[in-house]
Amino acid sequence: MEVRLAEKNELERVNELRKQVNDLHVKGKPDVFKPGFSEELRDFINVIWEDPEQDIIVAVEQGKICGFAIVHHINKPETPFMYERDFLDVDEFCVDEAARRKGVATELMTYIKTYAKDKGFHRIELNMWEFNQGALAFYEAAGFETFRRYMEIMI
Ligand SMILES: CC(C)(COP(=O)(O)OP(=O)(O)OC[C@H]1O[C@@H](n2cnc3c(N)ncnc32)[C@H](O)[C@@H]1OP(=O)(O)O)[C@@H](O)C(=O)NCCC(=O)NCCS
């Protein structure tokens, strides 16, 4: 398997995987996520492509993209409460339903860790929805630890 930066002509396939994530989010949190995969969501991949602070990474097996990640350089300036924070955020992450539990996500994450080190980052962050226990199990297996929580109560 090859893990590398995406090429422009691969963005349509990346969008097929982005739709898988969106469908999962709609199923798990229908009060928050909009069903379907609107033209706006589809086209947003081009905004990401053009942004120098973001990169699209793909895992390719036998010529087919079977996983992708979007990484985003975030800089949060110092505030009265907090020091400046500069880190790499994993904004989107998915392995094709047909290719799961074969180590694809692990290889993607290994690439991201090397990418982050090469660019001088000392922290990789991501956030996820609590219903997505499969993703949590993967991120923990990849070495991530929870450092902050969002909580809610339905009233
Ligand atoms: C989460 C996800 C990326 C994992 O991808 P994957 O390629 O199947 O993961 P790997 O094969 O590299 O798994 C490595 C280890 O993580 C853990 N793991 C991965 N998926 C798991 C799951 N669904 N349940 C429990 N543990 C899991 C296991 O320890 C696994 O090792 P094992 O297979 O030897 O038991 C994939 O299920 C996915 O794309 N899900 C839908 C999209 C999504 O949730 N994205 C992230 C949130 S935006």
The ligand as an ORCA input file, in Angstrom:
! r2SCAN-3c Opt
* xyz 0 1
  C     -12.013      4.220     12.377
  C     -11.400      3.731     11.067
  C     -10.652      4.870     10.400
  C     -10.420      2.582     11.356
  O      -9.806      2.187     10.126
  P      -9.169      0.725      9.906
  O      -8.323      0.770      8.679
  O     -10.242     -0.282      9.951
  O      -8.251      0.584     11.205
  P      -7.000     -0.420     11.405
  O      -7.252     -1.676     10.609
  O      -5.728      0.292     11.137
  O      -7.140     -0.743     12.963
  C      -6.052     -0.731     13.878
  C      -6.550     -1.092     15.265
  O      -7.487     -0.097     15.725
  C      -8.549     -0.741     16.471
  N      -9.818     -0.612     15.731
  C     -10.004     -0.143     14.474
  N     -11.308     -0.123     14.160
  C     -11.982     -0.600     15.234
  C     -13.352     -0.825     15.507
  N     -14.326     -0.552     14.614
  N     -13.686     -1.346     16.701
  C     -12.737     -1.629     17.643
  N     -11.400     -1.435     17.431
  C     -11.027     -0.917     16.246
  C      -8.141     -2.188     16.603
  O      -7.309     -2.295     17.758
  C      -7.307     -2.399     15.337
  O      -6.403     -3.474     15.424
  P      -6.917     -4.986     15.054
  O      -7.685     -4.909     13.759
  O      -5.651     -5.763     14.965
  O      -7.813     -5.391     16.199
  C     -12.507      3.190     10.122
  O     -13.329      2.280     10.817
  C     -13.395      4.267      9.531
  O     -13.056      4.889      8.528
  N     -14.579      4.469     10.132
  C     -15.590      5.384      9.573
  C     -15.141      6.820      9.489
  C     -14.727      7.359     10.824
  O     -15.259      6.998     11.857
  N     -13.736      8.252     10.786
  C     -13.200      8.851     11.969
  C     -14.045      9.879     12.576
  S     -14.297     11.273     11.560
*
